[in-house]
Amino acid sequence: MQPNNSISLKVLTAKIQQAAETENWSRLQQLDDVLRTLLLPLKSKPKTAQQQVQITALMAAHRQAYLALQQAQQILQQKIATADKEKERLDAYQSANSME
């Protein structure tokens, strides 16, 4: 692996962490694509200890981002369910008022 690829691993790790922290999910998806293209060629090559450490850090950041995304999805689903219930209540209230 060339030295600039090592830097790319560090930079990609930082960008993934930043995207997750700012909940920029579309950016995270883009970075996930970059991650795949970066790691696929490395799969069959021997790695130095430094590269393995960087890959491990990158994978940990990716895992944390994935967990943050899952949590954000759950919160959004809860908000949608709450909004649906509120809309039903409002519709029932308006319907009852229109009968009077």
Secondary structure, 3 states (H helix, E strand, C coil): CCHHHHHHHHHHHHHHHHHHHCCCHHHHHHHHHHHHHHHCCCCCCCCCHHHHHHHHHHHHHHHHHHHHHHHHHHHHHHHHHHHHHHHHHHHHHHHHHHHC
